[in-house]
Amino acid sequence: MAASSSRRAFLQAMGMGTAAWGLAGSGLAQEQAKQPIQGFEQAPTDPAASQGWEPISDRRIRVGIVGFGVCQFGAAFSFQDHPNVEVAAVSDLFPERCAALAKACRCEKTYPSLEELVKDETLEAVFVATDAPSHARHCMEVLKHGKHVACAVPATFGSLEDADALFETVKASGRKYMMFETSYFHEDCHAMRVLYQAGAFGKLVYSEGEYYHYAKDPIDSYKGWRIGNPPQWYPTHSNAYYMGVTAGSFTEVSCLGMPSLTPWLQADNNRYQNPFGTEIAMFRTSEGGMSRMAVSWDTPGFSGEMGRIRGQKGTYYGQYEGLETNLPSVKRPPLPPGVEAGGHGGSHGQLMNEFVLSILADRKPLVDIAQALNMTVAGIIAHNSALKDGETMKIPQYTLG
């Protein structure tokens, strides 16, 4: 990218979006629901998106979907449009939302809760789009009933105990687990991963990811879980700009936070006693490099998920520049006919299709339990570091044999 390019042009070129926030049925939420939710803007339809797609099976997976808040996450990933999927049951705790989810997914069968839905022995997999504090518990419930599970981010919410329990449950289950981290299939992050795997960067010397989601007013959610939550408890959109490129991990962190001027983000006004509206973490990577990852609720202006990397043999700042010339195509995989790219930079359809393919081909999904927890737990430790004024802390590691 030319040096004269503006930051806005840079972000637009990379197709940045921001992560969606689940909203409750308040007047504020209803007013916000009239506007497009940040990150859920539909990516332009590529008429050639299905070019080269070939089915690997004629089998149809019976999928259950749970969760349909104001962001309508349950229907946002196009499960209902995949030729190898039948959305066979849906659930939401609110009856009107449950009915709307059933309609959006063209599904007749509904359940009043996830706990009831997972008892349906005809279901093979479940997509969990519930509130973040329930993600680990809900995924474990799905797995304990013998079903594959996909989950919205993050894998666990502030709890190292839940992280360990989820990891052991996935390993014991023999089923697929995939976290739907949208940055993995942003056009730029996907390109970085393909080029990294081809050796175009060597080891990464430095990487950085940023997730900015400013909100002037509090954005409600189920039981208000989003109000004042520590920024680094929601770290995967930024952390993916290292882990989603290399499949590596962060081994230690020093993180600093800055208090917010916004009243509803201050420690006395949130359940977490979290004093920070912004947290910036400096990580050591498993390759021995450095990575700076930022999460902020408190900085007006450019918003979204973005990242850059510098390697021993090349860099990626909107495009590749480096020593290698024989580079592979970085085009994202073809989508099945009828599956839309969707929001978050056109990542939704890609994530869903990757999960479905991992089941059909009986292989590891791209964002497996180890990567999901390494991304998420690094943020939990980063927040702990910020509370101790940047003390360097070791990060637990999750690896699959």
C-alpha positions in Angstrom: 0.0 0.0 0.0 1.4 3.4 -0.9 2.7 5.5 2.0 0.4 8.3 1.0 -2.8 6.2 1.6 -5.0 7.5 4.4 -5.7 5.3 7.4 -9.4 5.3 6.4 -8.5 4.0 2.9 -6.3 1.4 4.6 -9.1 0.2 6.8 -11.6 0.2 3.9 -9.2 -1.8 1.8 -8.9 -4.5 4.4 -12.7 -4.7 4.9 -12.7 -4.0 8.6 -15.8 -4.4 10.7 -16.4 -4.3 14.4 -17.8 -7.1 16.6 -21.5 -7.1 17.3 -23.0 -6.5 20.7 -26.0 -8.4 21.9 -28.8 -6.1 23.2 -31.7 -6.6 25.5 -35.2 -5.6 24.9 -34.9 -2.1 26.4 -36.0 1.1 24.7 -32.3 1.9 24.1 -31.8 -1.5 22.6 -34.8 -1.1 20.3 -33.5 2.3 19.1 -30.1 0.8 18.5 -31.7 -2.1 16.7 -33.0 0.3 14.0 -29.4 1.0 13.0 -27.1 -1.6 11.4 -25.1 -3.3 14.1 -21.4 -2.6 13.7 -19.7 -5.5 12.1 -22.8 -7.0 10.8 -22.9 -5.0 7.6 -23.2 -7.5 4.8 -20.1 -7.8 2.6 -20.7 -7.1 -1.1 -21.8 -10.2 -2.9 -19.1 -11.6 -5.1 -20.8 -13.2 -8.1 -17.8 -15.6 -8.4 -17.9 -16.6 -4.7 -18.9 -20.2 -5.5 -16.6 -20.6 -8.4 -14.5 -23.8 -7.8 -16.7 -25.1 -5.0 -17.3 -28.8 -5.1 -19.3 -30.8 -2.5 -17.3 -33.4 -0.6 -20.4 -35.2 0.6 -24.1 -35.4 -0.1 -24.8 -35.9 3.6 -26.8 -33.3 5.5 -25.9 -32.5 9.1 -28.8 -31.8 11.5 -27.9 -28.6 13.4 -29.5 -26.9 16.3 -29.0 -23.2 16.9 -29.3 -21.4 20.2 -29.5 -17.6 20.7 -31.2 -14.8 18.8 -30.6 -11.5 20.6 -30.8 -8.0 18.9 -27.7 -8.9 16.9 -29.6 -12.0 15.7 -26.3 -13.9 15.8 -28.1 -17.3 15.5 -29.1 -16.8 11.9 -26.2 -14.6 10.9 -23.8 -17.3 9.7 -26.0 -18.8 7.0 -26.3 -22.4 8.4 -29.8 -22.5 7.0 -28.4 -21.9 3.4 -25.7 -24.6 3.4 -26.5 -27.5 1.1 -25.1 -30.0 3.7 -27.0 -28.6 6.6 -30.6 -28.9 7.9 -31.4 -26.5 10.7 -33.5 -29.0 12.6 -34.2 -27.1 15.9 -33.7 -23.7 17.4 -33.9 -22.2 20.9 -34.0 -18.8 22.7 -35.1 -18.1 26.3 -37.4 -15.4 25.0 -40.4 -16.9 23.1 -40.7 -14.1 20.6 -37.0 -14.4 19.8 -37.2 -18.1 19.5 -40.1 -17.8 17.0 -38.1 -15.2 15.0 -35.1 -17.4 14.9 -37.2 -20.4 13.7 -38.5 -18.2 10.9 -35.1 -16.9 9.9 -33.7 -20.4 9.8 -36.8 -21.9 8.1 -37.1 -24.3 11.0 -40.3 -25.7 12.5 -39.0 -27.3 15.8 -38.2 -25.1 18.8 -37.1 -25.6 22.4 -37.4 -23.2 25.3 -33.8 -23.6 26.3 -30.4 -25.0 25.3 -30.7 -27.5 28.1 -33.8 -28.9 26.4 -32.5 -28.7 22.8 -29.4 -30.7 23.5 -31.6 -33.7 24.6 -32.8 -34.0 21.0 -31.0 -37.1 19.8 -31.5 -36.3 16.1 -29.2 -33.4 16.3 -25.5 -33.8 15.3 -24.2 -30.3 16.0 -25.2 -27.1 17.8 -24.2 -23.5 17.3 -24.1 -21.6 20.5 -24.8 -17.9 20.1 -25.8 -17.1 23.7 -24.3 -14.6 26.2 -20.5 -14.7 26.6 -20.6 -15.6 30.3 -22.5 -18.8 29.4 -20.4 -19.9 26.5 -18.2 -22.4 28.3 -21.0 -23.8 30.3 -23.3 -24.1 27.3 -20.6 -25.7 25.1 -19.8 -28.3 27.7 -23.5 -29.1 28.0 -23.6 -29.7 24.2 -20.5 -31.8 24.2 -21.7 -33.9 27.1 -24.7 -34.8 25.0 -22.5 -36.2 22.2 -22.8 -33.3 19.7 -20.3 -31.2 17.8 -20.3 -27.6 18.9 -19.5 -24.2 17.4 -19.5 -21.1 19.5 -19.5 -17.3 19.3 -16.5 -15.5 20.9 -15.0 -15.7 23.5 -14.5 -19.3 24.5 -14.7 -18.4 28.1 -15.4 -15.2 29.9 -12.9 -14.2 32.5 -12.7 -17.7 34.1 -9.5 -19.8 34.0 -11.4 -22.6 35.7 -14.0 -22.6 32.9 -11.2 -22.6 30.3 -9.6 -25.7 31.9 -13.0 -27.5 32.3 -14.0 -26.8 28.7 -10.6 -28.0 27.4 -10.9 -31.3 29.2 -14.5 -31.7 28.1 -13.7 -31.2 24.5 -10.8 -33.7 24.7 -12.9 -36.3 26.4 -15.9 -35.9 24.0 -14.2 -36.9 20.8 -16.4 -34.2 19.1 -15.5 -31.1 17.1 -15.3 -27.7 18.8 -14.8 -24.5 16.8 -14.9 -20.9 18.0 -16.3 -18.5 15.3 -13.5 -15.8 15.5 -14.4 -13.5 12.7 -10.9 -12.0 12.2 -9.6 -15.4 10.9 -11.5 -14.9 7.7 -11.1 -11.2 7.2 -9.5 -10.9 3.8 -6.2 -9.6 5.2 -5.9 -12.1 8.0 -6.7 -15.0 5.7 -4.0 -13.7 3.2 -1.5 -13.4 6.1 -2.2 -17.0 7.1 -1.8 -18.4 3.6 1.4 -16.6 3.0 2.8 -17.5 6.4 2.1 -21.2 5.7 3.9 -20.8 2.4 7.0 -19.5 4.2 6.7 -15.9 3.0 7.4 -14.3 6.4 9.6 -16.7 8.2 9.1 -16.3 11.9 7.1 -13.2 12.9 9.3 -10.7 14.6 6.4 -8.3 15.4 2.6 -8.4 15.1 -0.1 -6.1 16.2 -3.9 -6.3 16.4 -6.4 -3.7 17.3 -10.1 -4.0 18.3 -11.8 -0.7 18.8 -15.5 -0.5 19.7 -16.5 2.9 21.0 -20.0 3.4 22.5 -21.1 6.7 23.8 -23.9 5.2 25.8 -24.1 1.7 27.4 -25.1 -1.0 25.1 -27.3 -3.4 27.0 -27.2 -7.2 26.7 -28.5 -10.3 28.4 -28.4 -9.4 32.1 -26.2 -6.5 31.2 -23.0 -8.6 30.8 -21.4 -6.2 28.4 -21.6 -3.1 30.5 -18.1 -2.3 31.8 -16.6 -5.7 31.0 -12.8 -5.7 30.9 -11.6 -5.0 27.4 -9.1 -7.9 27.4 -11.8 -10.3 28.4 -13.0 -9.9 24.8 -9.6 -10.1 23.1 -9.9 -12.6 20.2 -10.7 -10.1 17.4 -7.3 -8.6 17.9 -5.3 -11.6 19.1 -6.3 -13.4 15.9 -3.8 -11.2 14.1 -1.1 -13.4 15.5 -2.7 -16.7 16.4 -4.9 -16.8 13.3 -1.8 -16.3 11.2 0.7 -18.6 12.8 -1.4 -21.0 14.9 1.0 -20.1 17.7 0.3 -18.7 21.1 1.3 -16.0 23.6 3.6 -17.2 26.4 3.8 -14.1 28.7 2.3 -10.6 28.9 2.7 -7.1 30.3 -0.5 -5.1 29.9 -1.4 -1.5 30.8 -4.9 -0.1 31.2 -6.2 3.5 31.2 -9.3 4.6 33.2 -12.2 5.9 31.3 -13.8 9.3 31.4 -17.1 7.7 30.6 -19.2 7.2 33.8 -20.7 3.8 32.9 -17.2 2.4 32.1 -15.8 3.3 35.6 -15.2 0.7 38.2 -17.9 1.9 40.6 -20.5 1.5 37.9 -19.9 -2.0 36.6 -20.3 -5.5 38.1 -16.6 -6.4 37.3 -15.1 -3.5 39.3 -13.2 -2.9 36.1 -11.4 0.5 36.0 -10.3 0.4 32.4 -11.9 1.4 29.1 -8.8 0.6 27.2 -6.2 -2.1 27.7 -3.0 -2.5 25.6 -1.0 -5.7 26.0 2.5 -6.6 24.9 2.9 -10.3 24.5 5.9 -12.6 24.0 5.0 -15.1 21.3 5.7 -18.8 21.0 8.1 -18.0 18.1 10.1 -15.7 20.4 8.7 -12.5 18.8 6.7 -9.6 20.2 3.0 -8.8 19.7 1.0 -5.7 20.7 -2.7 -6.2 21.1 -5.2 -3.4 21.9 -8.8 -3.6 22.9 -10.7 -0.4 23.7 -14.3 0.7 24.4 -13.3 4.2 25.0 -11.7 5.9 21.9 -14.1 7.6 19.4 -13.1 7.5 15.8 -12.0 4.7 13.6 -13.4 1.4 14.9 -13.0 -2.2 13.9 -10.6 -5.1 13.9 -7.3 -4.7 12.2 -3.8 -6.0 12.2 -0.3 -5.9 10.7 2.6 -8.2 10.8 6.4 -8.0 10.3 8.4 -11.2 9.7 12.0 -12.1 9.1 11.4 -12.3 5.3 8.4 -10.0 4.7 5.7 -7.8 6.1 1.9 -7.4 5.5 0.5 -3.9 5.8 -2.5 -4.2 3.5 -0.4 -6.2 1.0 2.7 -8.4 1.1 6.1 -6.8 0.7 9.2 -9.0 1.1 11.8 -11.3 -0.2 9.6 -14.0 -1.6 8.2 -13.7 -5.1 6.6 -17.1 -5.9 3.5 -16.6 -3.8 0.3 -18.6 -3.6 -3.2 -17.2 -4.3 -4.7 -15.7 -1.1 -8.3 -15.7 -2.3 -10.6 -17.0 0.4 -12.1 -20.5 -0.2 -15.2 -20.7 -2.4 -18.6 -20.8 -0.6 -21.4 -23.2 -1.5 -24.0 -21.8 -3.8 -26.6 -19.8 -1.8 -24.3 -19.1 1.2 -23.6 -15.4 1.7 -20.3 -14.1 2.8 -22.2 -12.1 5.6 -20.9 -9.6 8.1 -17.6 -8.9 9.8 -15.7 -8.4 6.6 -17.4 -11.3 4.8 -16.3 -13.9 7.4 -19.6 -15.3 8.6 -20.2 -17.7 5.7 -16.6 -18.8 5.7 -16.6 -19.7 9.4 -19.8 -21.7 9.1 -18.6 -23.6 6.0 -15.3 -24.4 7.8 -17.1 -25.9 10.7 -19.4 -28.0 8.4 -16.4 -29.2 6.4 -14.6 -30.3 9.5 -17.5 -32.5 10.4 -18.0 -33.9 6.9 -14.3 -34.6 6.4 -13.7 -35.6 10.1 -10.8 -33.3 10.5 -9.7 -30.6 13.0 -11.5 -27.3 12.5 -9.5 -24.2 11.8 -10.2 -22.5 15.2 -10.0 -25.5 17.4 -10.3 -25.6 21.2 -6.5 -25.0 21.7 -6.5 -21.9 19.5 -9.7 -20.7 21.0 -8.5 -20.9 24.5 -5.0 -19.6 23.8 -6.6 -16.5 22.2 -9.1 -16.0 25.0 -7.0 -16.9 28.1 -4.2 -14.6 27.0 -6.6 -11.8 27.4 -7.7 -12.9 30.9 -4.1 -12.9 32.0 -3.5 -9.5 30.3 -6.3 -7.9 32.3 -4.8 -9.4 35.5 -1.5 -7.8 34.5 -3.2 -4.4 33.9 -4.7 -4.6 37.4 -1.1 -4.9 38.7 0.3 -2.0 36.7 1.8 -4.1 33.9 3.4 -6.9 35.9 4.8 -9.5 33.5 2.8 -12.7 33.9 3.1 -16.2 32.4 0.2 -17.4 30.3 -1.2 -21.0 30.5 -0.8 -23.0 27.3 -3.3 -25.3 25.6 -2.0 -27.9 23.2 -3.6 -30.9 21.5 -1.6 -34.0 21.0 
